[in-house]
């Protein structure tokens, strides 16, 4: 079977809040039946277009607002809103450039630093993100979103204790912040504090009952504590929300496999493979069960497919295959 640590790496995930960024309106909204005349008009029509999914039209309007050289704050807002639109297109460089221009005009506006931090975090610039989130909290100490995302950046850099401290600060300011509970749970689970992780995932689920990843990761933490029934119950709950998620079927399969529920595990590995034909681990684990059930031909096919997809798996299953050839496969491999 796949080691528990590998399962965790497949499914753990920090939650970085989507750009909670300001889409700032200026005055009365212009509608499509009106011809914009001022920077405010163009900005507001851009917001209307962006709200309707016309991102290119919105960017064009924000650009026109900037070109009119209106009051500095109006221009800063247009840069911020254009950056938001570029973020939605995954144009991270363009977004960072626009947020930086907004910061030049409004150097004491915390949202500008926060938004640029989100873009830098998405780009993988963790140091830059930490710098921006730190500046956000210097300007506005009560900013739980910034603490949460600074925690994500610190965790990405391997500073797990620093991340936990930031998630805790976010929760001190907003005790109903489900994502911060989840993120702290992930960090605690990485430190093998499974009880702490389970507590945080449970808190996240009380606040957000359909938080699928919290069910999955709580299931993993319970599985690490050998609470297989509790883990399976969590995976069941997750699958009620996400019925076609290959990783959740895979996780439940490992728990069922550990419980020696071979038929249940086989069904879940098979469903994993239906949803993700490239899942080498699911193929190899299914081959183990097929071997134990006396279906050698099917096992050979699954092992062959698995090792073609991921040749490194051969080493992991070497002992099992050698025992199988001697007619004595071990069910725990």
Order of alpha helices (4+ residues) and beta strands (2+ residues): alpha-alpha-alpha-alpha-alpha-alpha-alpha-alpha-alpha-alpha-alpha-alpha-alpha-alpha-alpha-alpha-alpha-alpha-alpha
